[in-house]
Amino acid sequence: PTRVGSFQAMAAEGPKQLLRYIDGCLHLQEEGLELLCRATAPIHFAFTIGGSRCGKSTACNALIFGSDSNRAGFETGSSFDPVTTGVDIALRSLPDGGTLVLADCEGAFHICGSQQSARGFGALGLLAYRLSTVVLHTSMGSIDERDIEVLGHLAASGESLLEESFSAAGDRRPGLPALAKPLLLLVVNGARFDLGDAVARRLLRPPEGGAARGCARTAIARGFQGQPALEALPSCEHQAYWPKVDELRRRIIESAAAVSDKGLLASGKELSERMVQMVSHLNGEAPEAAALREPQPAAEALLRTMHLEPLVEELAKKFAAGATDTMNPTTPPPRSRKSSHASPSKVAMEVALAEFDERSAWLGSKTGEAAVRLELIAEVRERLAARLTGISEALARGRKEARRPSQSPGEKEMRTPTPPCTPSGKKRSLAILQALIEDAELRLTAMQTGTAQEIAQLRLALADSQVKVAELSKENRSNEEKFEANMRRFDETWSQELRSMTSKWSSSDIQAASNTSLEELQAELEDVQEQMLDVSSFGYLMDDIRAEFEETQLNKRTAAESASRRIDEQVRRLRDVWAEEVPKLEQLNEKVSKGISEKVKDFKAALEEERQSRIQRHEAMTLVVSRLTSSLDATVDSDFFALPSSSMTPAPVRRPLPPSMPSRWRSEKHRTP
C-alpha cells in the first residue's frame, strides 16, 4: 500500500477535551490526559495556534483523520462566533511506529472570544511552546506583521519560563527545566498567493539598520529550532489540497520527536506529567507576571506613557522638594485634622497620593466608561507610594547622618567637605540629592541585572557561533589538507616522470627542450593554481544554485496552479452548460413520459372497446347459431312425422343423444335413410 493508504489504515482516537478555562485558571480534563497517556514513543506533538476563525480545526481534521469524511473530528463551524474553547486533543498511530498527536487551541484576537487570548496566545501559547515538538501557526489567506509580532512575543515569553520568578504569595519559584526548542511551521489556509519556504525566509529575515520590527524576528530565530517553514494550503475543494496536507504531515513526522528530561524518547505518560507541571506553574504565577504573557493594549500603553508615568515623576519631585522644606523649621508642614499626630513625611505622602487620585480620576472613572483598567491605576499608585516611601527613608537617613555628634577620622577623610559659604538650605538639599542618588543606584542595579541577563544570552549566542566557526574551520582545514596531499602526489608523479625522461634523453638539445617544456608546464601549473576556486566560493555557488532551483520550483508551481485554474475554469463552464441543459432535459423527459402515458391510456381504452365489441359479436353469433339449430331441429321433426303410414320401412328408433354431441350430429340422426 501507499504511504497515504497505510496512514489511513492506522487507528485514530479522539478528539477529547484536554484544557479548559474555569474562573480565569487552567483546568486539565481527565479524558484528554488519559488519551495522551496512551500515545507511544516516538511522539510527534503538534499544537495549532493562530487567530480565531482561520481554519485551525479544519487543518487538524485533515492532518489527523485524512479524507475520512464520515469520521466525527474536531468541531468546526461556518458562523462568525468562535467554536473551539480551551484545547482539544486527538492522536493517530503511525505506520512506522510512534504516534502523531495534535492539539487544537482556541483562536486569538476574536472580539467575542476568550479574555485570556484577546491580544495574543496567553497561557495556551506558552503550553504550546514548552510542550510541543512542532508549533503550527495558522492564518487565513495570507500572513502579516501582526502574526510575526505575536510569535516573537511568544518566543520571548517562553524563554522567560526558564528563569526564577515569584508566585502570587511572594515565594521564590524555580524556573522550568530547559527542553528542546520546537519547530515553527507557518500554515496559510486558502492561500491567495504563491507562498513557500523562500517566502518564509524573506519574511523572517531581520531588516537592515536595526529597525524596531527586527526584535520580533530575532526572538523567533532564537526561540525556535532550525529555519521556520511555510506551507500554503488551497481551498478544501481544490485538487492540490490533499497533496499539500500530506506534505505538511510529512514535515511534522520528520521533525524531532518529544524527549524527556534525561534526553530519551518521551512517552505519553511523561508528556502528561510535564503538562500537569506546566499548568501548575502557570496557575501559580503572580498577577503582574501573568499580565506579561500577552501584549499590552496600545491605547492603554499610550495613556500610561503620556499621563500616568509623567504624573508619577512630577509628584515624586514635588514630594522631594516638599520634604526639603519640612526640614526648615520656619515653614511648618501642612497637617489635616485626621493626621494631626502623623509625621510630616506621612502627611506629605498622603497629600501626594490624594493629588494622584484626583488628577487620574478621569482615566479610571468608576461610574462612567474608564479609559484604562482600574487595576493599572492601582498598580501605578502602589509604585508611586513605594517610591515616595523610598525617598522619605533616604531623607530620614540623611537627617540622621547630619545629626551625628562626631565622625571618625576615616569618615572625615572619605566625606567631601561642604564649602564654608554654602547656605543651610543647600546643605539640607544634599540629603535630597543623596536620596535621589540612592534611587538612581537602585535603578542602576536593576539595569545591571537586566544587562547581565542580556550578556549571558549574548554569550550563549557567541558560544554557538564559535562552535559553528570551529566546525567550518575544521572543514576548511580538511579541504586544505586534501588539496595539499593531491598537490604532493602530483609533484611526486611529475618528478618521477621527469627523472625517467631525463635518464632517457641525455643529449643537450633534448635536455634544453625538456627544460623549456618544464618551464612551460610550471607556468601552466601556476596559472592553474591561480585559477583554482577557493573552498569558500563553493558555498556562494551552492547558494546561487539553490536560489535558481527554488525559483524553478516556484515557476513550476505557478505554472501548475495556473493550469489548474484553467482546468477549473473549463470545468466550471461545463458545469454551467450542464446546469442549463438539465432543466431542458427534464422538461423533455416529462413531455415524452406524459405523451407515452397518454398513448398507452388511449391504446388500453381502444383494446377494451375492441374486446367488448368482440364479446358482443360472439354472444350474438352464439345466439344466431342456437336459434338456427333449433329451427333445423324443428324442421327435421316435422318432415319425419309427415311421411305416409303405409310405408314398409319401419320407423327408426330414436335414441337420446349425449349432451356433448353437436347439434348437427343430432340432426343427421333424425334424418330418414
N, C-alpha and C positions, 0 to 999 in steps of 0.2 A: 504494500500500500504506500501511497504518497505520504509526505510529511503532514499535509493538511488532513488527509483522511485518517492517519494514525492519531493525530491530535483530537479529531472529532470523536474517535473511538474511545478515548480515555474518559473516566468518570469525572463529573463536575459536581460540586457541593455548594450550597448557599443559594442566594445571599442570606446573611444573618446580620442582626444588629450588633455592632461592636462598641460604639461610644455614643452617649447622649449627654446633652447639656441639661442639668437639673439645678435650678436656682443659681445659675452662673458658674457651677462647678462641673467638671468632667466625671461621668459615672460609667464604669465598664459594665457591659452586658455579658451575662454568663454564657448565653448561646454563642456569641461571637468568639469568646475566649476558648470555649470547647472546640469550635470549628478550627481555630488557629492551632490548637494543640495537636490536632490530627494531621497537620502538614508534616511531610517527611523531607529530610535533607537530601540534596541541596535545595534551599528555598529561595526563590526569586520573589521578593516582596516589593510591590509597586503601589504607591499612593497616587491618586489622581486629585490634583488641586486646580483651582482656577476660578474665574468668575462664574456667577450663577447663570443658568440657562444657556450654557455654551456646549452642551453635549458630552459632559463627563460620564454620566451613567450610560449613555448610548455607546460610547467608546469602550467602557468596561464590559458591557454585554457582548460586543463584537470580539473583544480580546479573550474573554474567559469562556463564553458559550459558543462562539463561532457563528455560523449561519443557521444554527438550530433555532428557527423562529417559534417553534412550539414550546420552547423552554421558558418558564417564567423567571426572568433575571432581575436585575436592578430596576427599581421603579422609575419610569420616565413619564413625561407629560408634554402637552403641547400648549399650555396656557402660560401666562406671564408669571404666575405665582411660583415660588420655589418649591421643589419636590423633595429633595434629599435633605434630611436633618441629621446632624452628627456624622457618624461614619458607619457604613455598611461594608461587609466583607464577604468574599467568595473565593473559592480555590478550585484548581483542577490539576490532576496528576499529569505528568509529562511522559511522553513515550520512552525517553532515555533515562527515566528515573528522576525523582525530585518533584517539586510542587511549584506551580505558579499561583501566587496569592495576590489578589487585587483588592484594594481598599478604596471605596468611593466616598469622598469627603463632600460635605455640604459646600455650596458655592459662596463666593465672597462678593462684596460690592452691590448686593441687591438692596433696593430701597425697602422692601417688605421682608427682608431676610433676618437672620440672627444678628443680635447686637455684638456677639463675640467675633464676627467676621465681617463687620460693616466696611472697614477700611483696609483690611488685609486678611491674612490667613489665620492669625491668632494662635491659640494653643494647638489647634489641629495641624496647622502648618509646621509647628515645631515637632510634633509627633511624627509627621511625615518625614521631616528632615533627619531626625535622630533614629528612626526605626527602619526605614525602607532602604532597599538597595537601589531603587530607581524612583525618581520623582517625575511624574507625568504632569507637566503644566499644560492645561488645555485651554484654548481660546477659540473663538468663533470668527471665521472669515479672514483674520489677519492677526498680527501681533504688534503691539505698540509700546510706547515708552512706559506707560503705567505698569505693564507686566514686568518689564525689566526692573523698575524701581522696587516693586513689591517682592520680587525674587531676591534682589540684593539685600533688602531688609530682612528677609527670611534667613538668608545665609549668614548675615552678621549676627542675628539673634540666636541662631543655632550654635554658633561658636561660643557665645557667651554662657551657654549652659555648662560648659566645661569648667568655668571658674566658680570660686566660692561666692555665696550670696547669703542673704538674711531672710528668715521666714517672717510671717506676719507677726509672730510673737517677739521678734528681735533676736532669735537664736541664729548662730552661725551655721550655715548648711554647706556641706562639701559639694563640689561640682560632680556632675555625672561622669562616668568613665568614658574615655575617648574611644570612638569606634570608627570604622571605615566610612569615608565620605560617600554619599550616594551619587549616582549618575543622574544628570538632568537631561530629560527628553522633552522638547517643546512640540506639542501636538496642536495642529490647527485644523479644526473641523470645518468642512465646507469651504476650503481654501479658495479665495478669489484670485490668487496669484500663484505663480510657479515658485515654490519655496523648497529649500533643501539645506544640506549641511553647510554649503558655501554661504548661503544667506545667514545662517545662524552664526557663523564665524564673523561675518561682517557686522551683524547686529551687536554682538557681544564684544567686539574689539574696543578697548579703551580709546577714547578720542585723543587727538594730539593737543598739546598745550595745557593739559591738566584741567579740563573742563569739569563742571560740577557733576555731570552725568557719569563721569568716569569712576566715581566712588562705588556706585551700584555694580558696575561691570567688574571692577576689581574684586568686590566681595563675592560675586558669582564665580569668578575664576579661582578664587582661593577657597571657597566653601564647597564646591562640587568637584567630583572626581573626573579627570580627563576633560575632553572637549565636549561641551553640550551639543546635542544633535537636534535636528528639526525634521519633523515628519508631517507633511501636508496631506490630509485625508479629504477626498472629494465627497460629494453628497452620497448618501446610502444607496441611491438608485443607480449611481454611476458604475460602469463595468470595471473600473480600476479600483473600486473601494476595497473589495476583499483582498486583492493582492497587496494593497498598501497596509491593510490590517495585519496580514501575515508577516510583512516585513517589519512592522512595529513590534509584533510579538517576538520575532526572531531577535531583535535588538535587546529586548528585555531579558530573554532567556540566555543570550550570550554574555550578558553582563555578569559581574562577580556576584556570587551567592552570599547570603547572610552568614556572618561568622559570629562566634561567641566571644566573650572577653578573653578567652585563652587562645584565640586565633584559629579554632577549629570550626567546622561547619556547624551552624546553629540549628537546633531542632525547633519544632513548633512550640514545645513547652518552654524552651528558653526564650523565644521571642515573646510569648505571653507574659512570662515573668518580667522581662525587660519593659514591656508596655505597662504593667502594673506599677513598676518603679517610676517610670516617666510620669504617669498620671498622678501618682502621689507627690512627686516633686513639683509638678506644675500647680496642683491644688494647694500646696503649702507655701507658695510664694507670697512675698509681701505685696500689697496693692500697688505700690509705686513701681515694683519690678514687673508685675503683671501688666501694668499700663504701657510698658515699653515694648510689649510683644506685637503691637500693631502701630502703624504710622500715626502721628499726631494730626488731628484735623487742621487744615490750612488756615481757616478763619480763626480758630482758637489760638493757634501759634502766632498769628499776626497780632491779635488783641493782647496776648501775653507779652509779646516783644515790644509793642508800641505803647502800652498803657501800664500793665502791672509791674514789669521789671523796672522801667524808669521811675514809677511811683515808689518802689522799694528803695532804690538808690537815693532818691530825694529825701525820703523820710529818715533813712539811716544817717545821711549827712546832717540833716536838721537836728536829729537826736544827739549826734556827737557835739554839734555846736551848742545845743542847749545844755548838755551835761557840763561843758566848759563854763558856761555862765552860772550854773548852780554851784560851782566851786568858789565863785566870788561871793563873799558874804553881803556885799552891798545890794545884790539883786536877789531877793527872796524867791524861791521857786513857787509856781502856782500850785495850789492844793485845793482839791474839792472837798465837800463835806464827807463823802464816803471814805476818802483816803487822807483824812487829816493826820492820821498817825503813821502813814506809809512813808517810806524813804523817798527822797526827791527823784532818784533814778526810776523807781517803780511808777511814780506819778507820771514822769515824762514818757515812760514806755506805754502806759495806758493812754495817754494823750495821743501818742504817735499811732497806736493801734486803732484808736477811735477815729482819727483822721483817715487812716487807711480804709476803715469800714465805710466812712462817709463818702470818700471820693471813688470807691469801687462799687458803690451800691448800684449804679446804673448798669454795670456789667452783669450782675447776678441778681436781678430783681426776683423776689420770691412770689410776688403777686402776678406780675406780667411775664412776658417771654424773656428768658435770660439769654444774654449774648454768649456767655460761656458757662461751663458747668460750675455749680456751687462748690464741688469738691476741689476744683482747680483754685478758686479764690481762697478756700480754706487752706490749701497747701501752701500758696504763696504767703498767706498771713502767718502760718507757722514758721516759714523761713524768715520772714521779717522779724517775728518775735525772737527766734533763735539768734539772729544777727544782732538785734538790739541788746539781748542779754549778754552776748559776747563782748560788745562794745562797753557795756556797763561794767562787766567784770574786769576788763582791761583797764578802764579808768580807775576802778577801785584799787587794783594792784599798783597803778601809778601813784595814787594818793598815799598808799601805804609806804611805798619806797621813798616818796618825798618827805614823809614824817619820821623817817628813821633818825635817831639822835646822833649816831656816829657811823662811820664807814671804816671798813678795814683798809689797810694800805693797798691791798690788791685791787679792791673795788675802786679806790680813788685813782689808781693808775689806769684802770680799764675804762672808767667813765669819762666822757668828754666834758670838760668844764663849760659852764654857761658863761658867756661874756658878761662882764660886770655891768654894762649899760643896758642889759636886757630887761624890759619891764616884767612885772609879776604876772600879767596876763599871758605874755608869751611863754613864761616859764610853765604856766599851767597847760598851755596848749601842747607842750612837749609830751605830756601824758597822753593827750588825744592822739598825737602822732604815733606814739608808741603803740597805742591800741590799734590804730589803723595798720601799723607795720605788722602787728601780730595777726590781724585779719588777713593781710596780704601773704604772710608766711603760711597760714592755713591753706589759702588758695594755691600757693606755690607748691605746697606739699601734695595737694590733690592733683595738681597739674603734673608734678613729677611722677606720681603713681601712674597716671594715665600714659605719660611718656614712657615710663619703664615698660608698661604692657605693650605699647606700640613697638618699642625697641626689641622686646622679646619676640614679637611676631615677625619683625624685620629680620631678626637673627635666624628664625626658623626658615624664612624665605631665602635668606642668604645661604644657609646650610644646604637647602635643596638645590640652589643654583650652583653651589660649589660641587655637590655630588654630580650634577649634570655636566659641569665643566670638566670634572675629573674623568667621567666616562668618555666625553668627547676627546679629551687629551689622550686617554689610553687608546682609543680607537685610532686617533691620528698617528700616535707612535707606532701602533701595529702596522698601519699602512705604510709609514715611512720605512719601517724595518723590512717589510716585504719588498718595497721598491729598491732599497739598498741591496738586499740579497739578490734580487733579479739583476741589478747592475753588476754586482760582483761576478755572478755566473756568466753574464755577457762578456765582461772583461777577461775572465779566465778562458772562455771559449775563443775569444778573439786572439788572445795571446798565444794559445796553442796553435791556432790556425796560422798565425803569423810566423811562429817558430818553424812550423813544418814547411811553410813556403820559403822561408829564409834558407833552411837546410837544402831544399831542392834547387833553389836559384842562387847560385854563388857568384855569377858574373856581376860586374859593377853596373852595367846598363840595367840589368834586371833589378838589381838592388836599388838603383836610383828610381826606377819606375815604381818599385814597391814602396819606397819611401814617399814618393809623390801620391800614390794611391792611399797610403796610410794617413798622410796628412789630410787628403780629401775626405776620407772616411771619418777621421777625428772631427773635422769641421762639420760634416753632416751630423755626427753624433751630438756635437754641441748644439747644433740647430734643433735637433730632435729634443734634447733636454730642455732647451729654452721654450720650445713649443708645447711641451707636455703640460697638461692641465694640473692645477693644484687640486688636492683632495677636497678642499672646501668648496671648489667651484661645482663639484658634482651635486652638492646639496641644492645650490641655486638652480642647476639644470633640472634636478628632480622636482623642485617646486614648480618650475615652468611647465614641465611635462604634466604634473598633477593638475595644475590650473587648466591646461589645454584639455586634459581628459575630462575634468569636471565640466568645462564649457561644452565639450562634445556631448557629454551625458545630458547636460541641460538642454542642448539643442534637440537631441533625440527625444527627450521627454516632452519638449514643447511641440515637436512635430507629431508625436504620438497623441498628445492631448488635442492638438488641432484636428488631426484625422478623426479622433474620437468624437470631437464636437461636430465635425461634418457628418459623420455617420449618424450621430444622434439627431441632427437636423433632418437628414433624409428619412430616418425612422419616424420622426415626429410628423413630417409631411405625409408619409404613407399612412400613419395613424389618423391624420386629419381626413385624408381621402377616404380611408376605410370608414371613419365616423360619418362622413357624408353619404357613402353608399349604403351603409347598413339600414338607415330608415327606408330608402327606396326598395332594397331587397325585402325588407319586412312587409312593406305595402304590397309588392308584387306577390309575395308568398301568401299574404292574406287574401288578395284578389283571386289568385289561382285556386286557393283552397275553397273560397266561397263559391266560385264558378263550378268547381268539381262537385262540391256538395249539392249545389242546386241541380246539376245534370243527373247526379245519382238519384236524387229525390224524384225528379221527373221520370227517369227510367224505371224506378221502382213503381211509381204510380201507373205508368203505361203497362208494365208487366202485370200488375194486379188487375188492371182493367181487362187486359187480354185474357188473363186466367179466368176471370168471372164470365167473360163472354163465351169462352170455350166451354166452361162448365154449363152455361145455359144452353148452348147448341147441343152439347152432349145429352143433356136431360131431354131437350126437345126431340132429338133423333131417337132417343130411347123410347120416348112416348109414342112416336110415329111407328117405330118397329113393333112395339107392343100392340098398338091398335091394328096394324096390318096383319100381324099374326092372328089376332082374334078374328079379324074379318075372314082370313083364309080358312081358319078352322070352321067358322060358321058356314062358309060356302061348301066345304067338303062334306060336312054333315048333312046339309040339305040335299045335295046331289045323291048321296047314298040312300037315303030313305025315299027318294023319288023313283027308284027302279021298279019294274013290274014284279008282281008276286009269283007269276008262272015260270019264272026263270028256274032252270035246273041247277043252276050253280048255287051251292049252299052259301049262305052268308058267312063271311069270316067272323071268327070270334074276336071280339075287341078286348084286348088286354091293356091294363093301365101302364102307361109308360113311366119310367122313373123320372123324378123331378129334374134330374140333371140332364136329361136328354133334350137336345134342341127342339124347337117347335117345328122346324122343317122336317125332322125325322118323324115327329108326331103326325104331321100332315101326310107324309108318304105312307105311314102305316094305315092310315084311314082310307087310302085310295083302293079302288077295286082293281082286280087283275084284268 
